[in-house]
Amino acid sequence: MGLRKLAYEIGKNKEGYYVVFEFEAKPELIVELERNYRITDEIIKFIVVRKDEE
């Protein structure tokens, strides 16, 4: 989605890169992914959403 203005300032950041990934993974992998997101300074906000099967 690219560089965009954030809905609200986070820290001193007013802009950020929005990225959407679609993937399949086991629940234990999601836990590890979120742990890595939390400890990565370059990632200031994230959300992981489960997509219902169609």
DSSP file (Angstrom, degrees, kcal/mol; ACC not computed):
  #  RESIDUE AA STRUCTURE BP1 BP2  ACC     N-H-->O    O-->H-N    N-H-->O    O-->H-N    TCO  KAPPA ALPHA  PHI   PSI    X-CA   Y-CA   Z-CA
    1    1 A M              0   0    0      0, 0.0    18,-0.2     0, 0.0     2,-0.1   0.000 360.0 360.0 360.0 -23.3    0.0    0.0    0.0
    2    2 A G  E     -A   18   0A   0     16,-1.4    16,-2.7     2,-0.1     2,-0.3  -0.269 360.0 -13.1  90.6-171.6    3.0    2.2    0.4
    3    3 A L  E    S+A   17   0A   0     14,-0.2     2,-0.3    12,-0.1    14,-0.2  -0.538  70.7 162.0 -73.9 127.8    3.9    5.3    2.3
    4    4 A R  E     -A   16   0A   0     12,-2.8    12,-2.5    -2,-0.3     2,-0.3  -0.954  44.9 -94.2-143.7 160.5    0.9    7.0    3.9
    5    5 A K  E     -A   15   0A   0     -2,-0.3    10,-0.3    10,-0.2     2,-0.1  -0.606  48.4-117.7 -73.2 134.0    0.1    9.4    6.7
    6    6 A L  E     -     0   0A   0      8,-2.7     3,-0.1    -2,-0.3    -1,-0.1  -0.407  14.7-121.7 -72.2 151.9   -0.7    7.6    9.9
    7    7 A A  E    S+     0   0A   0      1,-0.2     2,-0.3    -2,-0.1    -1,-0.1   0.834  97.6   2.3 -61.9 -32.2   -4.2    7.9   11.3
    8    8 A Y  E    S-     0   0A   0      5,-0.1    -1,-0.2     2,-0.0     2,-0.2  -0.980  93.7 -86.9-151.2 155.6   -2.6    9.3   14.5
    9    9 A E  E     -     0   0A   0     -2,-0.3     2,-0.5    -3,-0.1     5,-0.2  -0.428  35.5-163.5 -67.9 132.7    1.0   10.0   15.5
   10   10 A I  E >   -A   13   0A   0      3,-2.0     3,-2.3    -2,-0.2     2,-0.4  -0.968  66.8 -40.2-119.9 113.9    2.9    7.1   17.0
   11   11 A G  T 3  S-     0   0    0     -2,-0.5    -2,-0.0     1,-0.3    33,-0.0  -0.591 123.5 -34.4  65.7-124.4    6.0    8.1   18.9
   12   12 A K  T 3  S+     0   0    0     -2,-0.4     2,-0.5    -3,-0.1    -1,-0.3   0.189 113.1 116.0-108.7  14.1    7.3   10.9   16.6
   13   13 A N  E <   +A   10   0A   0     -3,-2.3    -3,-2.0     1,-0.1     3,-0.1  -0.726  28.8 166.0 -91.0 127.3    6.1    9.1   13.4
   14   14 A K  E    S+     0   0A   0     -2,-0.5    -8,-2.7    -5,-0.2     2,-0.3   0.553  70.3  39.3-109.3 -17.1    3.5   10.8   11.3
   15   15 A E  E     +A    5   0A   0    -10,-0.3     2,-0.3    -5,-0.1   -10,-0.2  -0.920  63.6 166.5-130.8 156.9    4.0    8.6    8.2
   16   16 A G  E     -A    4   0A   0    -12,-2.5   -12,-2.8    -2,-0.3     2,-0.6  -0.987  39.1 -97.1-161.9 163.7    4.6    4.9    7.7
   17   17 A Y  E     -A    3   0A   0     -2,-0.3     2,-0.5   -14,-0.2   -14,-0.2  -0.781  33.1-150.5 -88.8 125.1    4.6    2.2    5.1
   18   18 A Y  E     -A    2   0A   0    -16,-2.7   -16,-1.4    -2,-0.6     2,-0.4  -0.837  19.2-179.6 -95.1 130.1    1.4    0.2    5.1
   19   19 A V        -     0   0    0     -2,-0.5     2,-0.5   -18,-0.2    -2,-0.0  -0.992  14.8-159.7-133.6 138.6    1.9   -3.4    3.9
   20   20 A V        -     0   0    0     -2,-0.4     2,-0.4     2,-0.0    -2,-0.0  -0.982  10.2-175.8-120.1 125.0   -0.6   -6.3    3.5
   21   21 A F        -     0   0    0     -2,-0.5     2,-0.5     2,-0.0    -2,-0.0  -0.953   9.0-162.3-116.5 138.4    0.5   -9.9    3.5
   22   22 A E        +     0   0    0     -2,-0.4     2,-0.3     2,-0.0    -2,-0.0  -0.987  30.6 142.8-119.2 123.8   -1.8  -12.9    2.9
   23   23 A F        -     0   0    0     -2,-0.5     2,-0.4     2,-0.0    -2,-0.0  -0.957  44.9-120.5-152.9 166.2   -0.4  -16.2    4.0
   24   24 A E        +     0   0    0     -2,-0.3     2,-0.3     2,-0.0    -2,-0.0  -0.942  40.7 153.0-113.5 137.6   -1.2  -19.6    5.5
   25   25 A A        -     0   0    0     -2,-0.4    -2,-0.0     4,-0.0     5,-0.0  -0.992  44.9-100.6-159.4 156.0    0.4  -20.7    8.7
   26   26 A K    >>  -     0   0    0     -2,-0.3     4,-1.4     1,-0.1     3,-1.2  -0.487  43.6-109.3 -74.8 151.8    0.0  -22.9   11.8
   27   27 A P  H 3> S+     0   0    0      0, 0.0     4,-1.7     0, 0.0    -1,-0.1   0.840 117.3  57.2 -53.5 -37.9   -1.1  -21.1   15.0
   28   28 A E  H 3> S+     0   0    0      1,-0.2     4,-1.4     2,-0.2     5,-0.1   0.812 104.0  53.6 -67.0 -27.2    2.3  -21.6   16.7
   29   29 A L  H <> S+     0   0    0     -3,-1.2     4,-2.5     2,-0.2    -1,-0.2   0.866 104.2  55.3 -71.6 -35.8    4.0  -19.8   13.8
   30   30 A I  H  X S+     0   0    0     -4,-1.4     4,-2.7     2,-0.2     5,-0.2   0.899 104.7  53.8 -62.4 -40.9    1.7  -16.8   14.2
   31   31 A V  H  X S+     0   0    0     -4,-1.7     4,-1.8     1,-0.2    -1,-0.2   0.918 111.5  44.8 -59.3 -44.6    2.8  -16.5   17.8
   32   32 A E  H  X S+     0   0    0     -4,-1.4     4,-2.2     2,-0.2    -2,-0.2   0.888 111.2  53.5 -67.8 -39.8    6.5  -16.4   16.7
   33   33 A L  H  X S+     0   0    0     -4,-2.5     4,-2.1     1,-0.2    -2,-0.2   0.934 110.1  47.0 -59.7 -47.8    5.7  -14.0   13.9
   34   34 A E  H  X S+     0   0    0     -4,-2.7     4,-2.2     1,-0.2    -1,-0.2   0.867 109.3  54.6 -64.0 -36.9    4.0  -11.6   16.4
   35   35 A R  H  X S+     0   0    0     -4,-1.8     4,-1.4    -5,-0.2    -1,-0.2   0.920 109.4  47.7 -61.7 -44.1    6.9  -11.9   18.8
   36   36 A N  H  X S+     0   0    0     -4,-2.2     4,-0.7     1,-0.2    -2,-0.2   0.880 109.1  53.3 -65.4 -38.6    9.3  -10.9   16.1
   37   37 A Y  H >< S+     0   0    0     -4,-2.1     3,-0.8     1,-0.2     6,-0.2   0.915 106.9  53.1 -61.0 -42.4    7.2   -7.9   15.1
   38   38 A R  H 3< S+     0   0    0     -4,-2.2    -1,-0.2     1,-0.2    -2,-0.2   0.834 111.9  43.8 -63.5 -33.9    7.2   -6.7   18.7
   39   39 A I  H 3< S+     0   0    0     -4,-1.4     2,-0.7    -5,-0.1    -1,-0.2   0.464  91.5  95.1 -94.0  -0.9   11.0   -6.8   19.0
   40   40 A T    X<  -     0   0    0     -3,-0.8     3,-1.3    -4,-0.7    -4,-0.0  -0.820  61.8-157.7 -93.4 113.4   11.6   -5.2   15.6
   41   41 A D  T 3  S+     0   0    0     -2,-0.7    -1,-0.2     1,-0.3    -4,-0.0   0.803  88.5  61.7 -61.1 -31.8   12.1   -1.4   16.1
   42   42 A E  T 3  S+     0   0    0      1,-0.1     2,-0.8    -3,-0.1    -1,-0.3   0.714  90.6  75.7 -70.5 -19.8   11.2   -0.6   12.5
   43   43 A I    <   +     0   0    0     -3,-1.3     3,-0.1    -6,-0.2    -3,-0.1  -0.839  55.1 171.5 -95.0 112.2    7.7   -2.1   12.9
   44   44 A I        +     0   0    0     -2,-0.8     2,-0.3     1,-0.3    -1,-0.2   0.682  66.4   7.6 -96.2 -19.1    5.7    0.5   14.9
   45   45 A K        +     0   0    0      2,-0.0     2,-0.3   -35,-0.0    -1,-0.3  -0.970  65.6 168.1-158.9 144.0    2.2   -1.1   14.6
   46   46 A F        -     0   0    0     -2,-0.3     2,-0.3    -3,-0.1    -3,-0.0  -0.988  13.9-164.4-154.0 160.7    0.9   -4.4   13.3
   47   47 A I        -     0   0    0     -2,-0.3     2,-0.5     2,-0.0    -2,-0.0  -0.974   7.7-156.6-147.1 136.0   -2.2   -6.5   13.3
   48   48 A V        -     0   0    0     -2,-0.3     2,-0.4     2,-0.0    -2,-0.0  -0.970  18.0-171.9-113.3 124.5   -2.7  -10.2   12.3
   49   49 A V        -     0   0    0     -2,-0.5     2,-0.5     2,-0.0    -2,-0.0  -0.949  21.5-129.2-122.2 135.1   -6.2  -11.1   11.2
   50   50 A R        -     0   0    0     -2,-0.4     2,-0.5     1,-0.0    -2,-0.0  -0.706  21.4-143.5 -82.3 127.5   -7.6  -14.6   10.5
   51   51 A K        -     0   0    0     -2,-0.5     2,-0.1     1,-0.0     3,-0.1  -0.809  17.8-125.2 -92.2 126.2   -9.3  -14.8    7.1
   52   52 A D        -     0   0    0     -2,-0.5     2,-0.1     1,-0.1    -1,-0.0  -0.398  31.9-101.8 -67.5 146.2  -12.4  -17.0    7.1
   53   53 A E              0   0    0      1,-0.1    -1,-0.1    -2,-0.1     0, 0.0  -0.424 360.0 360.0 -68.5 143.7  -12.4  -19.7    4.5
   54   54 A E              0   0    0     -2,-0.1    -1,-0.1    -3,-0.1    -2,-0.0   0.434 360.0 360.0 -93.7 360.0  -14.6  -19.0    1.5
